Amino acid sequence: MIARPSVPTAPRRLMRLARSARHVLRRFRTDRSGAIVQLFAVALLPIIGIAGGAVDYTMASGRKVRLQSALDAATLAATRSVTASSTNAQITQIVRNHLNANLDFGAQVSLTVVVDAAARKVDASATLAHQPYLLPVIGISSIPVGAQSSSQLGRALIEVALVLDNSGSMAGSRITTLRSSATDLMKKVLDMAYIQGDAKVAVVPFASMVNVGSNNAGASWIDSQGTSPIHNENFSTGVSRLTLYSQMRNVSWGGCVEARPSPHDVTDTAPTSGNPATLFVPSFAPDEPDEGTWWSFYNNYLGDGSCQTGLGTDTLSRQRRTCKYNGATPDTSLANGTRRGPNQLCDSNPIIPLTASQTTLTTALTAMPAYGGTNLHEAVMWGWRVLSPEPPFTEGRAYNTADNRKIMVLMTDGANDAIGLPNMNGSFYSAYGYSAAGRLGTTSSNRSDIVAKMNEKTLTACTNAKALGIQIYTVGFYVTDATAQSILQQCATNPSMALLADSDQGLANAFDAIGDHIKRLRLTN
């Protein structure tokens, strides 16, 4: 309620003077004692007009100030209520209600409101006929008082990437809770849209790798011709990995890609054929040698065969043979927390790029599996890439779009993980190929060394994404490891945006809190 200002002392005195003047004037009009009285009465009229004008215009000015203040507040409130389908009558009533609530003379106000729903703008004008006390003596029966106000709110634009851990440790109630909590958050974000498309959500399920969708095999940003410097890292001849997939029976590319070679593995550099290192290489876990010792090769899904003689018969040569894939039927059974075959560690469902389709997003979220390992670095990078306006996914608005917020929600129940092995490869095949290739900055077969490098990549990716204005929330679900907690806190935009959940209900509460915070951010646009 806007407080009514008290009438200043000077106007009160003028009001008393005005009442006295009216009384004297009435006496003069009825007095018959002489002409001098009539002359005095005539002379008194301008005096009364001046005194009355001072009183009445002071009071009218006070009403104008109060009307303008109340109209400004009412117009702003009405603008916040505007939706794409708002009518003039609906918004006019909101303005009217505010005026009536904040002015004791609100009902006397004539109101005109014009709404531009598309621009989210409200123009309002209000007029009032102030009734003067003394000016009627000189023929002025009312003083017009008016106010105008205009308010416009920008359409808050929001892009949210839900980057969600689908690793094997999420099986059971954890993945069930994640599905429902992420769905609730997605709906809350989409409900913030002023009009369809203002708010968009992407889903990035991740495990040891990220699946960009096998339907993108022919995309210009996929290295389908084998030109990237890492494409033939594990093969004896220059051949497209997609060609190798096509030569085998009962298997096709699952849609996962390897991390790009440094420095492109932590940047948003657009992929172009002119710079092959920026292209994304389809994942292809080589058939490992037929061995049976204690340090066995875990992804032996074909016989080594005797083709490509002249390459040697040592384990590395047998692994690098490409002719063995032609016409072969690989073993793709589940084993060792993943799946054997060329799609080893490609265990997550495909990315859903930014969209305003609740149906599409709900379908993807409810279908998330729980299988495989954890790679936070690649998770952050693909969360960034779906928000980016650059290829491979271009649904994101330009970084400098007014009133647009780009937000990443990174949720995991664990830390980066890798499997080091005492063989020529040094590790399981991963998003970085084999550790022996040194693409992480180490050729160590020690798990802790490999994970340490993955942690470094993760934090660099977070820093680079935040530098472009992406706001990052992190949620550690049943995460008790101090190193993992530290990484999540450093990755978040600020410590208050790094949340921990130690129960299924805690995860639901964390996602609900993030939704509420995003809503507050939207209102500050």
C-alpha positions as CSV (number, residue, x, y, z in Angstrom):
1,M,0.0,0.0,0.0
2,I,1.4,3.4,-1.0
3,A,1.1,5.7,2.0
4,R,-1.0,8.9,1.6
5,P,1.1,12.0,2.1
6,S,-0.3,14.4,4.7
7,V,-1.4,17.9,3.5
8,P,1.5,20.4,4.3
9,T,0.9,23.1,6.9
10,A,0.9,25.9,4.4
11,P,-2.0,24.5,2.3
12,R,-4.0,23.9,5.5
13,R,-3.7,27.5,6.4
14,L,-4.8,28.5,2.8
15,M,-7.7,26.2,3.2
16,R,-8.8,27.9,6.4
17,L,-8.3,31.2,4.6
18,A,-10.4,30.0,1.7
19,R,-13.2,29.0,4.1
20,S,-13.1,32.4,5.7
21,A,-13.1,34.1,2.4
22,R,-16.1,32.2,1.2
23,H,-17.9,33.2,4.4
24,V,-17.0,36.9,3.9
25,L,-18.1,36.8,0.3
26,R,-21.5,35.4,1.3
27,R,-21.9,38.2,3.8
28,F,-20.9,40.8,1.2
29,R,-23.4,39.5,-1.3
30,T,-26.3,39.8,1.2
31,D,-25.1,43.1,2.7
32,R,-27.1,46.2,1.5
33,S,-25.3,48.8,3.5
34,G,-23.6,50.6,0.6
35,A,-21.8,50.6,-2.7
36,I,-18.4,50.4,-1.1
37,V,-19.3,47.0,0.2
38,Q,-20.1,45.9,-3.3
39,L,-16.9,47.3,-4.7
40,F,-14.9,45.5,-2.1
41,A,-16.7,42.3,-2.9
42,V,-15.8,42.7,-6.5
43,A,-12.2,43.4,-5.6
44,L,-12.1,40.4,-3.4
45,L,-12.9,37.9,-6.2
46,P,-9.3,37.9,-7.7
47,I,-7.9,37.5,-4.2
48,I,-10.1,34.5,-3.6
49,G,-9.1,33.1,-7.0
50,I,-5.4,33.4,-6.3
51,A,-5.8,31.9,-2.8
52,G,-8.1,29.2,-4.0
53,G,-5.8,28.4,-6.9
54,A,-2.8,28.0,-4.5
55,V,-4.8,25.6,-2.4
56,D,-6.5,23.6,-5.1
57,Y,-3.5,23.3,-7.4
58,T,-1.3,22.2,-4.5
59,M,-3.7,19.5,-3.7
60,A,-4.1,18.5,-7.3
61,S,-0.3,18.3,-7.7
62,G,-0.1,16.0,-4.7
63,R,-2.7,13.7,-6.3
64,K,-0.8,13.7,-9.5
65,V,2.4,12.6,-7.7
66,R,0.5,9.8,-6.0
67,L,-1.2,8.8,-9.2
68,Q,2.0,8.6,-11.1
69,S,3.8,6.5,-8.5
70,A,0.8,4.1,-8.2
71,L,0.5,3.8,-12.0
72,D,4.2,3.1,-12.4
73,A,4.0,0.3,-9.9
74,A,0.8,-1.1,-11.4
75,T,2.2,-1.1,-15.0
76,L,5.3,-2.9,-13.9
77,A,3.3,-5.5,-12.1
78,A,1.0,-6.0,-15.1
79,T,4.0,-6.3,-17.4
80,R,5.3,-9.2,-15.4
81,S,2.0,-10.9,-15.8
82,V,1.8,-10.6,-19.5
83,T,1.9,-13.9,-21.5
84,A,1.8,-14.4,-25.2
85,S,-2.0,-14.9,-25.0
86,S,-2.8,-12.0,-22.7
87,T,-5.7,-9.7,-23.7
88,N,-6.1,-6.0,-23.1
89,A,-9.0,-6.5,-20.8
90,Q,-7.0,-8.9,-18.6
91,I,-4.0,-6.6,-18.2
92,T,-6.2,-3.5,-17.7
93,Q,-7.9,-5.3,-14.8
94,I,-4.5,-6.0,-13.2
95,V,-3.6,-2.3,-13.5
96,R,-7.0,-1.3,-12.1
97,N,-6.7,-3.7,-9.2
98,H,-3.3,-2.2,-8.2
99,L,-4.6,1.4,-8.4
100,N,-7.6,0.6,-6.3
101,A,-5.4,-1.1,-3.7
102,N,-2.9,1.7,-3.5
103,L,-5.1,4.9,-3.9
104,D,-8.0,6.0,-1.9
105,F,-9.3,7.7,-5.0
106,G,-8.5,4.8,-7.4
107,A,-12.1,4.2,-8.3
108,Q,-12.3,7.8,-9.7
109,V,-9.5,7.2,-12.1
110,S,-10.2,6.8,-15.9
111,L,-7.8,4.3,-17.2
112,T,-6.5,3.4,-20.7
113,V,-4.2,0.4,-21.2
114,V,-2.5,-0.8,-24.4
115,V,-0.8,-4.2,-24.4
116,D,1.7,-5.4,-26.9
117,A,1.9,-9.1,-26.0
118,A,4.5,-9.9,-28.6
119,A,6.9,-7.2,-27.3
120,R,5.9,-7.9,-23.7
121,K,5.0,-4.2,-23.3
122,V,2.3,-2.3,-21.4
123,D,1.4,1.4,-21.9
124,A,-1.0,2.9,-19.5
125,S,-2.5,6.4,-19.1
126,A,-4.7,7.5,-16.2
127,T,-6.8,10.7,-15.7
128,L,-8.6,12.1,-12.8
129,A,-10.9,15.1,-12.5
130,H,-9.8,16.7,-9.2
131,Q,-12.6,18.7,-7.5
132,P,-11.3,22.0,-6.3
133,Y,-12.4,23.8,-3.1
134,L,-12.4,27.5,-4.1
135,L,-11.8,27.7,-7.8
136,P,-15.5,27.2,-8.5
137,V,-15.9,30.7,-7.2
138,I,-14.2,31.9,-10.4
139,G,-15.8,29.3,-12.6
140,I,-13.3,26.5,-12.5
141,S,-15.1,23.4,-11.4
142,S,-12.4,20.7,-11.9
143,I,-8.7,20.3,-12.4
144,P,-7.5,17.5,-14.7
145,V,-4.8,15.3,-13.3
146,G,-3.0,12.8,-15.5
147,A,-0.2,10.2,-15.5
148,Q,1.4,8.0,-18.1
149,S,3.5,5.0,-17.7
150,S,5.2,2.4,-19.9
151,S,6.9,-0.8,-19.0
152,Q,8.6,-3.4,-21.1
153,L,10.3,-6.6,-20.0
154,G,12.7,-8.5,-22.2
155,R,11.7,-12.1,-23.1
156,A,13.9,-14.2,-20.8
157,L,15.6,-16.8,-22.9
158,I,17.0,-19.9,-21.3
159,E,19.1,-22.8,-22.6
160,V,19.7,-25.7,-20.1
161,A,21.9,-28.7,-20.8
162,L,21.1,-31.6,-18.4
163,V,24.4,-33.6,-18.3
164,L,23.5,-36.8,-16.5
165,D,25.6,-39.7,-15.3
166,N,24.4,-43.0,-16.7
167,S,27.2,-45.2,-15.5
168,G,26.7,-48.6,-14.0
169,S,26.9,-47.4,-10.4
170,M,23.6,-45.5,-11.1
171,A,21.7,-48.8,-11.5
172,G,18.6,-49.4,-9.4
173,S,16.9,-46.7,-7.4
174,R,19.5,-44.1,-8.4
175,I,18.7,-44.1,-12.1
176,T,15.0,-44.2,-11.3
177,T,15.3,-41.1,-9.1
178,L,17.4,-39.4,-11.6
179,R,14.9,-40.0,-14.4
180,S,12.0,-38.5,-12.3
181,S,14.0,-35.6,-10.8
182,A,15.5,-34.6,-14.2
183,T,12.1,-34.8,-15.8
184,D,10.6,-32.5,-13.1
185,L,13.5,-30.0,-13.6
186,M,13.0,-30.1,-17.4
187,K,9.3,-29.3,-17.1
188,K,10.0,-26.5,-14.7
189,V,12.5,-24.9,-17.1
190,L,10.1,-25.2,-20.1
191,D,7.3,-23.7,-18.1
192,M,9.5,-20.5,-17.7
193,A,9.1,-19.8,-21.5
194,Y,7.2,-16.7,-22.3
195,I,6.4,-18.1,-25.7
196,Q,7.2,-21.6,-27.1
197,G,10.9,-21.9,-27.8
198,D,12.1,-19.2,-25.3
199,A,13.2,-22.0,-23.0
200,K,15.0,-25.1,-24.4
201,V,16.6,-28.1,-22.7
202,A,19.1,-30.6,-24.0
203,V,19.9,-34.0,-22.5
204,V,23.5,-35.3,-22.5
205,P,23.6,-38.8,-21.0
206,F,27.2,-39.9,-20.3
207,A,29.2,-42.9,-19.1
208,S,32.8,-43.5,-20.3
209,M,31.9,-41.9,-23.6
210,V,29.2,-39.6,-25.0
211,N,26.9,-40.8,-27.8
212,V,26.3,-38.1,-30.5
213,G,23.8,-40.3,-32.4
214,S,24.6,-42.8,-35.2
215,N,22.3,-40.9,-37.4
216,N,25.0,-38.3,-37.7
217,A,27.4,-40.7,-39.5
218,G,27.2,-38.5,-42.6
219,A,27.5,-35.1,-40.8
220,S,30.2,-32.8,-42.0
221,W,31.7,-32.7,-38.5
222,I,32.3,-36.5,-38.4
223,D,35.6,-37.7,-39.7
224,S,34.1,-40.2,-42.1
225,Q,37.1,-40.2,-44.4
226,G,39.8,-40.9,-41.9
227,T,41.7,-37.6,-42.2
228,S,42.1,-36.8,-38.5
229,P,45.6,-37.4,-37.1
230,I,44.1,-39.9,-34.5
231,H,41.8,-41.8,-36.9
232,N,44.2,-44.6,-37.8
233,E,46.1,-44.6,-34.5
234,N,45.3,-48.3,-33.9
235,F,45.2,-49.6,-37.4
236,S,47.9,-50.7,-39.9
237,T,46.3,-49.1,-42.9
238,G,44.6,-45.8,-43.6
239,V,40.9,-46.8,-43.6
240,S,37.7,-45.1,-42.4
241,R,36.4,-46.6,-39.2
242,L,32.9,-46.3,-40.6
243,T,34.0,-48.5,-43.5
244,L,35.3,-51.1,-41.0
245,Y,31.9,-51.1,-39.3
246,S,30.2,-51.7,-42.6
247,Q,32.4,-54.7,-43.4
248,M,31.3,-56.6,-40.4
249,R,28.1,-58.5,-39.8
250,N,25.5,-57.8,-37.1
251,V,27.1,-54.6,-35.9
252,S,27.2,-50.9,-36.8
253,W,28.6,-47.7,-35.3
254,G,26.9,-47.0,-32.0
255,G,27.2,-43.2,-32.2
256,C,30.1,-42.5,-29.8
257,V,33.1,-40.4,-30.6
258,E,36.6,-40.1,-29.2
259,A,37.9,-36.9,-27.6
260,R,39.6,-34.6,-30.1
261,P,43.4,-34.3,-29.9
262,S,44.7,-31.5,-27.7
263,P,44.0,-28.6,-27.6
264,H,40.6,-29.1,-29.3
265,D,39.6,-31.6,-26.5
266,V,38.9,-28.6,-24.2
267,T,37.7,-26.0,-26.6
268,D,34.6,-25.1,-28.6
269,T,36.6,-24.8,-31.9
270,A,34.2,-25.5,-34.8
271,P,35.0,-28.7,-36.7
272,T,36.0,-28.2,-40.3
273,S,37.5,-30.4,-43.0
274,G,40.2,-27.8,-43.5
275,N,41.5,-28.6,-40.0
276,P,41.1,-32.4,-39.7
277,A,42.1,-32.4,-36.0
278,T,38.9,-30.6,-35.2
279,L,36.7,-33.3,-36.7
280,F,35.1,-35.9,-34.4
281,V,36.4,-39.5,-34.9
282,P,33.9,-42.3,-34.5
283,S,34.8,-44.6,-31.6
284,F,36.2,-48.0,-32.7
285,A,37.7,-50.3,-30.1
286,P,40.2,-52.5,-32.0
287,D,39.9,-56.3,-31.7
288,E,42.6,-57.1,-29.2
289,P,45.0,-60.1,-29.6
290,D,44.0,-63.7,-28.8
291,E,45.8,-64.0,-25.5
292,G,45.0,-65.9,-22.3
293,T,47.5,-64.8,-19.7
294,W,46.7,-63.0,-16.4
295,W,47.0,-59.6,-18.1
296,S,44.6,-60.7,-20.9
297,F,43.3,-58.3,-23.5
298,Y,39.7,-57.9,-22.4
299,N,38.2,-56.9,-25.7
300,N,39.1,-59.9,-27.9
301,Y,36.0,-60.2,-30.0
302,L,37.4,-61.7,-33.3
303,G,40.0,-64.2,-34.2
304,D,43.4,-62.7,-35.2
305,G,43.4,-64.6,-38.4
306,S,46.5,-64.8,-40.7
307,C,45.7,-62.0,-43.1
308,Q,48.0,-59.1,-43.8
309,T,51.2,-61.2,-43.6
310,G,54.3,-59.2,-43.4
311,L,53.0,-57.1,-40.5
312,G,54.5,-59.5,-37.9
313,T,52.9,-61.9,-35.5
314,D,53.5,-60.0,-32.3
315,T,50.5,-58.8,-30.3
316,L,50.7,-55.2,-31.5
317,S,50.8,-56.3,-35.2
318,R,47.9,-58.7,-34.7
319,Q,45.9,-56.0,-33.1
320,R,46.5,-53.5,-35.9
321,R,45.3,-55.8,-38.7
322,T,42.4,-54.3,-40.6
323,C,41.6,-57.2,-43.0
324,K,40.3,-59.4,-40.1
325,Y,37.1,-57.2,-39.9
326,N,36.0,-58.0,-43.4
327,G,33.0,-60.3,-43.3
328,A,33.5,-61.1,-39.6
329,T,30.8,-61.4,-36.9
330,P,32.1,-59.9,-33.7
331,D,31.3,-61.0,-30.2
332,T,29.2,-58.1,-28.8
333,S,28.1,-59.7,-25.5
334,L,28.1,-57.8,-22.2
335,A,31.3,-58.2,-20.2
336,N,33.5,-56.3,-17.8
337,G,30.9,-53.6,-17.2
338,T,30.5,-52.7,-20.8
339,R,30.0,-54.5,-24.1
340,R,32.6,-56.4,-26.2
341,G,33.2,-55.4,-29.7
342,P,34.1,-52.2,-31.6
343,N,31.5,-50.2,-29.6
344,Q,33.2,-51.0,-26.3
345,L,32.3,-48.3,-23.7
346,C,29.7,-46.8,-25.9
347,D,27.0,-47.5,-23.4
348,S,24.8,-44.4,-23.2
349,N,21.8,-43.3,-25.2
350,P,22.3,-40.5,-27.8
351,I,22.3,-36.8,-27.0
352,I,19.1,-34.9,-27.3
353,P,20.0,-31.4,-28.6
354,L,18.3,-28.3,-27.3
355,T,14.6,-28.5,-27.9
356,A,11.3,-27.1,-26.4
357,S,9.5,-30.5,-27.0
358,Q,8.5,-31.8,-23.6
359,T,7.5,-35.1,-25.2
360,T,10.9,-35.6,-26.8
361,L,12.8,-34.8,-23.6
362,T,10.5,-37.0,-21.4
363,T,11.0,-39.9,-23.7
364,A,14.8,-39.6,-23.6
365,L,14.9,-39.1,-19.8
366,T,12.7,-42.1,-19.0
367,A,14.7,-44.3,-21.3
368,M,18.2,-43.6,-19.7
369,P,20.0,-46.9,-18.9
370,A,22.7,-47.3,-16.2
371,Y,25.8,-49.1,-17.6
372,G,29.5,-48.3,-18.1
373,G,32.1,-46.1,-16.6
374,T,32.5,-42.3,-15.9
375,N,34.2,-39.6,-17.9
376,L,33.4,-36.1,-16.5
377,H,35.7,-34.4,-19.0
378,E,33.8,-35.6,-22.1
379,A,30.5,-35.0,-20.2
380,V,31.3,-31.3,-19.7
381,M,32.6,-30.9,-23.2
382,W,29.4,-32.2,-24.8
383,G,27.2,-30.3,-22.3
384,W,29.1,-27.2,-23.6
385,R,28.7,-28.2,-27.2
386,V,25.0,-28.6,-27.1
387,L,24.8,-25.0,-25.7
388,S,27.2,-23.6,-28.2
389,P,26.0,-22.0,-31.4
390,E,28.9,-23.7,-33.2
391,P,28.7,-27.2,-34.8
392,P,28.3,-30.0,-34.2
393,F,25.0,-29.0,-32.6
394,T,23.8,-25.5,-33.6
395,E,20.6,-25.2,-31.7
396,G,22.2,-22.9,-29.2
397,R,21.8,-19.1,-29.5
398,A,24.8,-16.9,-30.1
399,Y,26.8,-16.2,-27.0
400,N,26.0,-12.5,-27.1
401,T,22.2,-12.9,-27.5
402,A,20.5,-10.4,-25.2
403,D,18.6,-11.7,-22.2
404,N,19.8,-15.3,-22.9
405,R,21.2,-17.6,-20.3
406,K,23.2,-20.7,-21.0
407,I,23.1,-23.2,-18.1
408,M,24.7,-26.6,-17.6
409,V,23.6,-29.0,-14.9
410,L,26.3,-31.6,-14.4
411,M,25.2,-34.5,-12.2
412,T,27.3,-37.5,-11.3
413,D,27.5,-40.2,-8.6
414,G,31.2,-40.7,-8.9
415,A,34.6,-39.4,-10.1
416,N,36.5,-39.9,-13.4
417,D,37.5,-43.5,-13.9
418,A,39.9,-45.5,-16.0
419,I,41.3,-49.0,-16.2
420,G,45.1,-49.2,-16.6
421,L,46.5,-52.5,-17.8
422,P,50.1,-53.9,-17.9
423,N,50.1,-54.6,-21.6
424,M,51.2,-52.8,-24.7
425,N,48.1,-50.6,-24.7
426,G,48.4,-49.5,-21.1
427,S,44.7,-49.4,-20.5
428,F,41.2,-50.3,-21.7
429,Y,40.2,-48.6,-24.9
430,S,38.6,-45.2,-24.0
431,A,37.6,-41.8,-25.4
432,Y,41.3,-41.1,-25.6
433,G,42.2,-44.4,-27.4
434,Y,44.8,-46.3,-25.4
435,S,46.9,-44.7,-22.7
436,A,50.0,-45.8,-24.5
437,A,49.3,-43.2,-27.2
438,G,49.8,-40.4,-24.7
439,R,46.8,-38.3,-25.8
440,L,46.0,-37.5,-22.1
441,G,49.5,-36.2,-21.5
442,T,50.7,-39.4,-20.0
443,T,51.6,-42.9,-21.3
444,S,51.3,-44.4,-17.8
445,S,49.3,-47.6,-17.3
446,N,48.7,-46.6,-13.7
447,R,45.1,-45.9,-13.0
448,S,45.7,-42.9,-10.7
449,D,48.0,-41.2,-13.2
450,I,45.4,-41.6,-16.0
451,V,42.6,-40.3,-13.7
452,A,44.7,-37.4,-12.6
453,K,45.0,-36.3,-16.2
454,M,41.3,-36.7,-16.8
455,N,40.7,-34.5,-13.8
456,E,42.9,-31.8,-15.2
457,K,41.0,-31.9,-18.5
458,T,37.7,-31.7,-16.7
459,L,38.6,-28.6,-14.8
460,T,40.1,-26.9,-17.9
461,A,36.9,-27.7,-19.8
462,C,34.8,-26.2,-17.0
463,T,37.0,-23.0,-16.9
464,N,36.8,-22.5,-20.6
465,A,33.0,-23.0,-20.8
466,K,32.5,-20.6,-17.9
467,A,34.7,-18.0,-19.6
468,L,32.1,-17.9,-22.4
469,G,29.3,-17.2,-20.0
470,I,28.0,-20.7,-19.4
471,Q,26.7,-21.0,-15.8
472,I,27.4,-24.5,-14.3
473,Y,25.6,-26.2,-11.5
474,T,27.1,-29.5,-10.2
475,V,25.3,-32.2,-8.2
476,G,27.3,-34.9,-6.5
477,F,24.9,-37.8,-5.8
478,Y,26.3,-40.1,-3.1
479,V,29.7,-38.6,-3.8
480,T,31.9,-39.0,-0.7
481,D,35.4,-38.9,-2.3
482,A,37.1,-35.6,-1.4
483,T,38.9,-35.3,-4.8
484,A,35.6,-35.8,-6.6
485,Q,33.8,-33.2,-4.4
486,S,36.6,-30.7,-5.0
487,I,36.4,-31.1,-8.8
488,L,32.6,-30.6,-8.7
489,Q,33.0,-27.5,-6.5
490,Q,35.7,-26.0,-8.8
491,C,33.7,-26.8,-11.9
492,A,30.6,-25.0,-10.6
493,T,30.2,-21.3,-11.3
494,N,30.4,-20.6,-7.6
495,P,30.4,-22.8,-4.5
496,S,26.7,-22.2,-3.8
497,M,26.0,-23.9,-7.2
498,A,27.8,-27.1,-6.2
499,L,25.3,-29.3,-4.5
500,L,25.6,-32.6,-2.7
501,A,22.8,-35.2,-2.3
502,D,23.3,-38.2,0.0
503,S,19.9,-39.8,-0.6
504,D,17.4,-40.3,-3.4
505,Q,15.2,-37.6,-1.9
506,G,18.3,-35.4,-1.6
507,L,18.7,-35.6,-5.4
508,A,15.1,-34.6,-6.0
509,N,15.6,-31.7,-3.6
510,A,18.8,-30.6,-5.3
511,F,17.2,-30.6,-8.8
512,D,14.2,-28.7,-7.3
513,A,16.5,-26.1,-5.8
514,I,18.3,-25.7,-9.1
515,G,15.0,-25.1,-10.9
516,D,14.0,-22.4,-8.3
517,H,17.4,-20.7,-8.7
518,I,17.1,-20.7,-12.5
519,K,13.7,-19.1,-12.2
520,R,15.1,-16.3,-10.1
521,L,17.9,-15.8,-12.6
522,R,15.3,-15.5,-15.3
523,L,13.4,-12.8,-13.5
524,T,16.6,-10.7,-13.3
525,N,16.9,-10.5,-17.1
